[in-house]
Amino acid sequence: MPPEQDHSWLSQHDESNESKFKLAATEKFGRSQNLIKAIPSRYPSPLPFHLRLVARVTALLVPTLFYIGPAMLSAPLFLLMISPRAALATLSVDLVLAYYPVKEWPFFRQYFQLWRKPHGVIPIHGYLWCAFCDQHFPNRYGFGALTDVAMRLPLLRHVMSWLSSTSATKSNLMKKMNAGTNLFILPGGVSEIFLACPGVHVIKAPRRGLMKLALQTGAVLVPTYVFGANEFFNQSATYGSSSKNKRNTKDGAGPTNLIGKIQRRISRTVRGGFTLFWGQYGLPLPYEVNCSMVLGDPIEPVPGTIGQESSGGKMTCRKIEAPSEKQIDELLYRYTDALVCLFEQYKAQAGVPDAQLTFE
């Protein structure tokens, strides 16, 4: 497990400063001051029946893979008690699906434009981002980062690989970022899964490792928040904890029952998210909720140095091979401050004017 982080710097965002938040998304960098409805460019609006059906089926199928993958890996153990031959055959299939190389499939991400009707439990907003970026910023599409466990789950790894995701090891991230590829990552990781609960805006404190990576690669940080990300699913770990007296408070976050605490411990052990989740009709079909994704202004790791260096032909800030603790802390504060301000700037438009962003 990673060492405990010092969160004392978060105290600077106390309630007395609520009225002093500055704009985190400005027109200088092309950010709209008002939320804009995302409209699919590839499909007609309104969607005809057959496309609505495809959207519904894929919205059910993709989250279900988070169940199918682990089930396929565990199947040989159960089959061994019935038929060793069947267990061996299933294991062989699992190994092929878990390790056979899978290439990126750019066309696949366009399908997620169908989901526009609307790390939560399942990052549905991550799939939506793939479609949004492909439609509006095709030249900036990069790669996602997942745990090693997720990238070995049969079938799920195929979907994630088609979307250009890779294992979130430092060597992988450094290699791709130094080649000039943009990184899209949910920095809360597995731990943030167990904070996800409808009506609650609690996230993991930003990771120092991410700040260090930005300084080492010179990559510009773009703070992003997704209103509604926690509304897509319920989960066993926090089910029943979204009552009004717990919303938007730290007391309403984290596993609230024994099952959730056991799931979190298992997840920490295997370094991959493990929880039971459900949506409409008790199925892994996400609820139809309002989802608003907001992006802040870019943050230069070393201010005023953009363009001084490059990676893969892409301009970056000045790189610091071995950043000091002070430099990491300074960038961490600027990123967190921008994230809080971004939340405050758009929360009323997103339909949660009284919400407060809390760090765990």
URKA-V444117 format. One record per residue. RES is the residue in three letters. NEAR is the number of other C-alpha atoms within 8 Angstrom. Layout:
[[RES,NEAR] [RES,NEAR]]
//
This chain:
[[MET,3] [PRO,3] [PRO,4] [GLU,4] [GLN,4] [ASP,5] [HIS,7] [SER,5] [TRP,7] [LEU,7] [SER,7] [GLN,5] [HIS,8] [ASP,7] [GLU,5] [SER,5] [ASN,8] [GLU,8] [SER,5] [LYS,5] [PHE,9] [LYS,5] [LEU,8] [ALA,11] [ALA,12] [THR,12] [GLU,8] [LYS,5] [PHE,8] [GLY,6] [ARG,11] [SER,9] [GLN,7] [ASN,6] [LEU,10] [ILE,5] [LYS,4] [ALA,6] [ILE,5] [PRO,10] [SER,6] [ARG,6] [TYR,8] [PRO,8] [SER,6] [PRO,4] [LEU,8] [PRO,8] [PHE,6] [HIS,6] [LEU,9] [ARG,10] [LEU,8] [VAL,8] [ALA,10] [ARG,8] [VAL,8] [THR,8] [ALA,11] [LEU,12] [LEU,9] [VAL,10] [PRO,11] [THR,9] [LEU,10] [PHE,9] [TYR,8] [ILE,10] [GLY,12] [PRO,10] [ALA,8] [MET,11] [LEU,11] [SER,8] [ALA,10] [PRO,13] [LEU,8] [PHE,9] [LEU,11] [LEU,11] [MET,7] [ILE,6] [SER,8] [PRO,9] [ARG,7] [ALA,10] [ALA,14] [LEU,9] [ALA,8] [THR,11] [LEU,10] [SER,8] [VAL,8] [ASP,11] [LEU,9] [VAL,8] [LEU,10] [ALA,11] [TYR,7] [TYR,7] [PRO,4] [VAL,7] [LYS,7] [GLU,8] [TRP,10] [PRO,8] [PHE,6] [PHE,9] [ARG,14] [GLN,12] [TYR,8] [PHE,12] [GLN,13] [LEU,11] [TRP,9] [ARG,10] [LYS,5] [PRO,7] [HIS,12] [GLY,14] [VAL,12] [ILE,8] [PRO,9] [ILE,9] [HIS,8] [GLY,7] [TYR,10] [LEU,12] [TRP,8] [CYS,13] [ALA,13] [PHE,11] [CYS,11] [ASP,11] [GLN,9] [HIS,6] [PHE,9] [PRO,8] [ASN,4] [ARG,7] [TYR,10] [GLY,9] [PHE,12] [GLY,11] [ALA,12] [LEU,10] [THR,11] [ASP,11] [VAL,9] [ALA,10] [MET,13] [ARG,9] [LEU,13] [PRO,14] [LEU,10] [LEU,13] [ARG,12] [HIS,9] [VAL,9] [MET,11] [SER,13] [TRP,14] [LEU,14] [SER,12] [SER,11] [THR,12] [SER,10] [ALA,10] [THR,8] [LYS,6] [SER,6] [ASN,10] [LEU,11] [MET,10] [LYS,8] [LYS,10] [MET,13] [ASN,10] [ALA,8] [GLY,11] [THR,10] [ASN,10] [LEU,10] [PHE,8] [ILE,6] [LEU,6] [PRO,7] [GLY,12] [GLY,8] [VAL,12] [SER,10] [GLU,12] [ILE,12] [PHE,14] [LEU,12] [ALA,15] [CYS,15] [PRO,10] [GLY,9] [VAL,14] [HIS,12] [VAL,14] [ILE,11] [LYS,9] [ALA,8] [PRO,9] [ARG,9] [ARG,9] [GLY,6] [LEU,9] [MET,12] [LYS,10] [LEU,9] [ALA,12] [LEU,16] [GLN,11] [THR,13] [GLY,15] [ALA,11] [VAL,11] [LEU,10] [VAL,9] [PRO,12] [THR,10] [TYR,10] [VAL,10] [PHE,11] [GLY,10] [ALA,12] [ASN,14] [GLU,12] [PHE,14] [PHE,15] [ASN,13] [GLN,12] [SER,10] [ALA,15] [THR,18] [TYR,10] [GLY,5] [SER,10] [SER,13] [SER,7] [LYS,5] [ASN,4] [LYS,12] [ARG,11] [ASN,13] [THR,12] [LYS,10] [ASP,5] [GLY,11] [ALA,15] [GLY,9] [PRO,12] [THR,11] [ASN,8] [LEU,7] [ILE,8] [GLY,14] [LYS,11] [ILE,8] [GLN,11] [ARG,14] [ARG,8] [ILE,9] [SER,12] [ARG,11] [THR,7] [VAL,7] [ARG,10] [GLY,12] [GLY,10] [PHE,8] [THR,10] [LEU,7] [PHE,10] [TRP,12] [GLY,13] [GLN,9] [TYR,5] [GLY,7] [LEU,8] [PRO,13] [LEU,12] [PRO,11] [TYR,9] [GLU,7] [VAL,8] [ASN,7] [CYS,10] [SER,9] [MET,8] [VAL,10] [LEU,11] [GLY,14] [ASP,11] [PRO,9] [ILE,10] [GLU,13] [PRO,13] [VAL,10] [PRO,8] [GLY,6] [THR,10] [ILE,12] [GLY,9] [GLN,9] [GLU,11] [SER,11] [SER,11] [GLY,8] [GLY,6] [LYS,7] [MET,10] [THR,16] [CYS,18] [ARG,12] [LYS,10] [ILE,9] [GLU,7] [ALA,5] [PRO,10] [SER,6] [GLU,6] [LYS,6] [GLN,8] [ILE,13] [ASP,9] [GLU,8] [LEU,10] [LEU,12] [TYR,9] [ARG,9] [TYR,11] [THR,9] [ASP,9] [ALA,11] [LEU,13] [VAL,9] [CYS,12] [LEU,17] [PHE,10] [GLU,10] [GLN,10] [TYR,11] [LYS,13] [ALA,10] [GLN,9] [ALA,11] [GLY,6] [VAL,8] [PRO,8] [ASP,6] [ALA,8] [GLN,8] [LEU,10] [THR,10] [PHE,9] [GLU,7]]
//
